[in-house]
């Protein structure tokens, strides 16, 4: 009866006061307010420990969720992200594992970042899966990135080669000109270190191929001499060498936007350091969050870029 004419909290308060007054039995009070004696005793106990506030509806959520991340883990996730804003949830998971932690799922890490205001929206499902060769040295991708700008120096052009299967950078050098000779110099370095691939794919740039019938670039002649197949992308389809395009984006945001170079040699010095980090330490999402070196196992031993 009183539950309908009074607020729930008022009825609980009155029921508790009547019980504490001792003039009625618990059974009579419980019957009067349409509750069980067990519920009445619960309200009495809550009133004694918390006063009137104890009679309010309480959340059924446990004080400590068994699935809640420890504060230390949350702080570590946020710290990694703040130290390198380019790191997403998958990369942070790898970094936690590398540091010896048992990391939470990618989705959990992403939720932490969202709640901390460090990312917005849903975690990307990732890029569409690209075709890849089944073994190292079946196919190399060769490309020229550029131009990039070195402050106080001018435009430069990274020339690099990536193994299609492993994403291992087999050679890279930065030049101030994108010439055929410079392309051959980078290729020679790769061949001496890691042997011959079955094929090399390039775009249709003038350093790689020519539209003149019966004419050949230095690269085309050299590959023919070495019996290495030369594949070319379709015109206006640079995604065919997408693995190098992706590496170039990584190079730009993780190195060139963070380091001020004194000149060309300085740029090559730091680029060599970055390539070694990329090959041996940095996880690659496209190959299961492992460094490329773990996939690149050709007959020749794997050497750092120098």
C-alpha positions as CSV (number, residue, x, y, z in Angstrom):
1,X,0.0,0.0,0.0
2,X,2.5,2.7,1.0
3,X,4.7,1.9,-1.9
4,X,2.0,3.3,-4.2
5,X,1.3,6.6,-2.3
6,X,5.0,7.4,-1.4
7,X,8.2,7.3,-3.2
8,X,10.1,4.0,-3.0
9,X,12.9,5.6,-0.9
10,X,10.3,7.1,1.5
11,X,8.5,3.8,1.9
12,X,11.8,2.0,2.6
13,X,12.7,4.7,5.1
14,X,9.4,4.5,6.9
15,X,9.6,0.6,7.0
16,X,13.0,0.8,8.5
17,X,12.0,3.3,11.1
18,X,9.0,1.2,12.2
19,X,11.2,-1.8,12.5
20,X,13.8,0.1,14.6
21,X,11.0,1.5,16.8
22,X,10.2,-2.1,17.9
23,X,6.4,-1.7,18.1
24,X,5.7,-4.2,15.3
25,X,7.1,-7.5,14.2
26,X,9.2,-7.8,11.1
27,X,6.5,-10.0,9.6
28,X,3.8,-7.3,10.1
29,X,5.9,-4.5,8.7
30,X,7.0,-6.6,5.7
31,X,3.3,-7.5,5.0
32,X,2.3,-3.8,5.4
33,X,4.8,-2.6,2.8
34,X,4.5,-5.6,0.4
35,X,8.0,-6.8,0.8
36,X,9.6,-10.0,2.3
37,X,11.2,-10.0,5.7
38,X,14.6,-10.7,4.0
39,X,14.2,-7.5,2.0
40,X,13.3,-5.6,5.1
41,X,16.4,-6.8,6.9
42,X,18.5,-5.8,3.9
43,X,17.2,-2.3,4.0
44,X,17.7,-2.1,7.8
45,X,21.4,-3.2,7.3
46,X,21.9,-0.7,4.5
47,X,20.4,2.1,6.6
48,X,22.7,1.3,9.5
49,X,25.8,1.4,7.3
50,X,24.9,4.3,5.0
51,X,21.9,6.2,6.4
52,X,19.2,7.3,4.0
53,X,21.6,7.1,1.1
54,X,21.9,3.4,1.7
55,X,18.2,3.0,0.9
56,X,18.6,4.3,-2.7
57,X,18.7,1.9,-5.6
58,X,22.2,0.6,-6.1
59,X,23.9,-0.5,-9.2
60,X,24.3,-4.2,-9.7
61,X,27.6,-3.7,-11.4
62,X,30.4,-5.2,-9.4
63,X,32.8,-2.7,-7.8
64,X,35.7,-4.6,-9.5
65,X,34.9,-6.1,-12.9
66,X,36.9,-9.3,-13.5
67,X,37.4,-8.2,-17.1
68,X,38.5,-4.6,-16.3
69,X,42.0,-3.7,-17.3
70,X,44.3,-2.8,-14.4
71,X,45.1,0.9,-14.1
72,X,48.8,0.1,-14.9
73,X,47.9,-1.5,-18.2
74,X,45.7,1.4,-19.2
75,X,48.4,3.9,-18.4
76,X,51.0,1.9,-20.4
77,X,48.7,1.8,-23.4
78,X,48.1,5.6,-23.2
79,X,51.9,6.2,-22.7
80,X,52.8,4.2,-25.8
81,X,50.3,6.1,-27.8
82,X,51.4,9.5,-26.5
83,X,55.1,8.6,-27.2
84,X,54.2,7.8,-30.8
85,X,50.8,9.1,-32.1
86,X,51.2,7.0,-35.2
87,X,50.7,3.7,-33.3
88,X,47.3,2.1,-33.6
89,X,45.8,-0.6,-31.4
90,X,47.5,-3.4,-33.2
91,X,50.9,-1.8,-33.0
92,X,50.4,-1.0,-29.3
93,X,49.5,-4.7,-28.7
94,X,52.8,-5.7,-30.3
95,X,54.8,-3.2,-28.2
96,X,53.2,-4.4,-25.0
97,X,54.1,-8.0,-25.9
98,X,57.6,-6.9,-26.8
99,X,57.9,-5.3,-23.3
100,X,57.0,-8.6,-21.7
101,X,53.3,-7.9,-20.9
102,X,50.4,-10.2,-21.8
103,X,48.5,-7.7,-23.9
104,X,44.7,-7.4,-24.1
105,X,42.9,-7.7,-27.4
106,X,43.2,-5.2,-30.1
107,X,39.5,-4.1,-29.6
108,X,40.1,-3.6,-25.9
109,X,43.2,-1.4,-26.6
110,X,41.2,0.6,-29.1
111,X,38.4,1.2,-26.5
112,X,41.0,2.5,-24.1
113,X,42.3,4.9,-26.8
114,X,38.8,6.1,-27.6
115,X,37.9,6.7,-24.0
116,X,41.1,8.6,-23.5
117,X,40.3,10.8,-26.5
118,X,43.3,9.7,-28.5
119,X,41.5,8.2,-31.4
120,X,38.0,8.6,-32.9
121,X,35.6,6.3,-34.6
122,X,35.8,2.5,-35.0
123,X,39.0,0.5,-35.4
124,X,39.7,0.1,-39.1
125,X,39.1,-3.4,-40.4
126,X,42.3,-3.0,-42.4
127,X,43.1,-2.7,-46.1
128,X,41.9,-5.2,-48.6
129,X,44.2,-8.2,-48.8
130,X,46.8,-7.9,-51.5
131,X,48.2,-10.8,-53.5
132,X,51.7,-11.9,-52.3
133,X,54.2,-14.4,-53.5
134,X,54.6,-17.6,-51.5
135,X,58.3,-17.4,-50.8
136,X,61.1,-14.9,-50.4
137,X,63.0,-13.8,-53.5
138,X,60.2,-14.9,-55.9
139,X,59.4,-11.3,-56.6
140,X,60.9,-7.9,-55.7
141,X,59.2,-4.6,-56.0
142,X,61.4,-1.7,-57.2
143,X,60.4,1.9,-57.1
144,X,61.4,5.6,-56.7
145,X,59.7,7.7,-54.1
146,X,59.6,11.3,-54.5
147,X,60.3,13.9,-54.4
148,X,60.8,14.4,-50.7
149,X,62.1,17.6,-49.4
150,X,65.1,18.1,-47.1
151,X,64.9,21.5,-45.5
152,X,67.9,23.6,-46.6
153,X,69.0,21.1,-49.2
154,X,66.2,20.5,-51.6
155,X,64.4,17.6,-53.3
156,X,65.6,14.0,-52.9
157,X,64.4,10.7,-54.2
158,X,64.6,7.4,-52.2
159,X,65.1,4.4,-54.5
160,X,64.3,1.1,-52.8
161,X,63.5,-2.6,-53.3
162,X,61.2,-4.7,-51.2
163,X,60.7,-8.4,-51.1
164,X,57.1,-9.1,-52.0
165,X,56.6,-12.1,-49.7
166,X,58.2,-10.8,-46.5
167,X,58.1,-7.0,-46.9
168,X,61.9,-7.0,-46.2
169,X,63.7,-4.0,-47.6
170,X,66.6,-5.6,-49.5
171,X,68.2,-2.2,-50.6
172,X,67.6,1.5,-50.3
173,X,69.5,4.7,-51.0
174,X,68.5,8.3,-51.3
175,X,69.7,10.4,-54.2
176,X,69.3,13.9,-55.4
177,X,68.5,12.6,-58.9
178,X,66.3,9.8,-60.2
179,X,68.6,8.4,-62.9
180,X,68.9,5.0,-64.4
181,X,72.5,4.7,-63.0
182,X,71.2,5.3,-59.5
183,X,68.6,2.6,-60.0
184,X,71.2,0.1,-61.1
185,X,73.4,1.0,-58.1
186,X,70.6,0.2,-55.6
187,X,69.8,-3.0,-57.5
188,X,73.4,-4.1,-57.5
189,X,73.6,-3.7,-53.7
190,X,70.5,-5.9,-53.3
191,X,71.8,-8.6,-55.7
192,X,75.2,-8.8,-53.9
193,X,73.6,-9.2,-50.5
194,X,70.6,-11.4,-51.1
195,X,71.1,-13.1,-54.5
196,X,68.8,-13.0,-57.5
197,X,65.0,-12.9,-57.4
198,X,63.0,-14.7,-60.0
199,X,61.3,-11.5,-61.1
200,X,61.3,-7.7,-60.4
201,X,58.2,-5.6,-60.8
202,X,58.3,-1.8,-61.5
203,X,56.0,0.9,-62.7
204,X,56.3,2.4,-66.2
205,X,58.6,5.2,-65.2
206,X,61.3,6.3,-67.7
207,X,64.1,4.9,-65.4
208,X,62.6,1.4,-65.7
209,X,61.1,1.0,-69.2
210,X,60.7,2.7,-72.5
211,X,57.8,2.9,-75.0
212,X,60.3,3.1,-77.9
213,X,60.0,-0.1,-79.9
214,X,63.3,-1.9,-80.0
215,X,64.8,0.3,-77.3
216,X,65.7,-0.7,-73.7
217,X,66.6,1.0,-70.5
218,X,69.7,0.1,-68.5
219,X,67.5,-1.8,-66.1
220,X,65.8,-3.8,-68.8
221,X,69.1,-4.8,-70.4
222,X,70.6,-5.7,-67.1
223,X,67.7,-7.9,-66.0
224,X,67.7,-9.7,-69.4
225,X,71.5,-10.3,-69.0
226,X,70.9,-11.8,-65.5
227,X,67.9,-13.8,-66.6
228,X,65.6,-12.0,-64.1
229,X,62.0,-11.5,-65.4
230,X,60.9,-7.9,-65.6
231,X,57.2,-7.3,-64.8
232,X,55.6,-3.9,-65.2
233,X,52.4,-2.6,-63.6
234,X,49.4,-1.6,-65.7
235,X,49.3,2.1,-66.6
236,X,47.5,4.1,-63.8
237,X,47.6,1.1,-61.5
238,X,50.4,1.9,-58.9
239,X,48.7,-0.4,-56.3
240,X,50.4,-3.3,-58.1
241,X,53.5,-2.2,-56.2
242,X,51.4,-1.3,-53.2
243,X,53.8,-2.9,-50.7
244,X,56.4,-0.3,-51.6
245,X,53.8,2.5,-51.7
246,X,52.8,1.5,-48.1
247,X,56.5,1.5,-47.0
248,X,57.0,4.9,-48.5
249,X,54.1,6.2,-46.4
250,X,55.6,4.7,-43.3
251,X,59.0,6.2,-44.2
252,X,57.4,9.6,-44.6
253,X,55.5,9.7,-41.3
254,X,57.9,7.8,-39.1
255,X,61.1,9.3,-40.2
256,X,61.0,12.3,-42.6
257,X,58.3,14.1,-40.7
258,X,60.2,13.6,-37.4
259,X,63.9,14.1,-38.2
260,X,65.6,17.2,-39.6
261,X,68.5,16.1,-41.8
262,X,71.7,18.1,-42.3
263,X,72.0,17.0,-45.9
264,X,71.9,14.0,-48.2
265,X,74.4,11.9,-46.4
266,X,72.8,12.6,-43.1
267,X,69.5,11.5,-44.6
268,X,71.0,8.3,-45.8
269,X,72.5,7.6,-42.4
270,X,69.2,7.9,-40.6
271,X,67.4,6.1,-43.3
272,X,69.7,3.1,-43.0
273,X,69.0,3.1,-39.2
274,X,65.3,3.2,-39.9
275,X,65.4,0.5,-42.5
276,X,67.2,-1.8,-40.1
277,X,64.5,-1.0,-37.5
278,X,61.8,-1.7,-40.0
279,X,63.3,-5.0,-41.1
280,X,64.3,-6.4,-37.7
281,X,62.2,-4.8,-35.1
282,X,59.1,-3.1,-36.4
283,X,56.0,-5.3,-36.6
284,X,54.2,-5.4,-39.9
285,X,50.4,-5.8,-39.8
286,X,50.3,-7.3,-43.3
287,X,52.2,-10.4,-42.2
288,X,50.7,-11.0,-38.8
289,X,52.5,-8.4,-36.7
290,X,56.0,-9.8,-37.0
291,X,59.1,-8.0,-38.3
292,X,59.9,-8.7,-42.0
293,X,63.1,-10.6,-41.2
294,X,61.1,-13.4,-39.6
295,X,59.6,-14.1,-43.1
296,X,62.7,-13.4,-45.1
297,X,64.7,-16.6,-45.1
298,X,66.6,-16.8,-48.4
299,X,69.6,-19.0,-48.9
300,X,72.0,-16.1,-48.2
301,X,72.3,-14.9,-44.6
302,X,70.3,-11.7,-43.8
303,X,72.5,-8.7,-43.2
304,X,71.6,-5.3,-41.8
305,X,71.6,-2.4,-44.3
306,X,74.9,-0.4,-43.9
